[in-house]
């Protein structure tokens, strides 16, 4: 079963700006988990085919994790 932390990071991955489902899947496949995507160095993520430095530069922000956490809370209440 998926942990709450993995769920949080999967939701955050889906909320990254300029990252659609194809790029999100590439990031996930390359790193092995959503948590690992957020732990990986940006310079290595930028080397993944189709990703590039411009897409990664501003994608990983604290606000993405905050928004993801709010969505997890909403799901828990439902």
Secondary structure, 3 states (H helix, E strand, C coil): CCCHHHHHHHHHHHHCCCCCHHHHHHHHHHHCCHHHHHHCCHHHHCCCCCCHHHHHHCCCCHHHHHHHHHHHHHHHHC
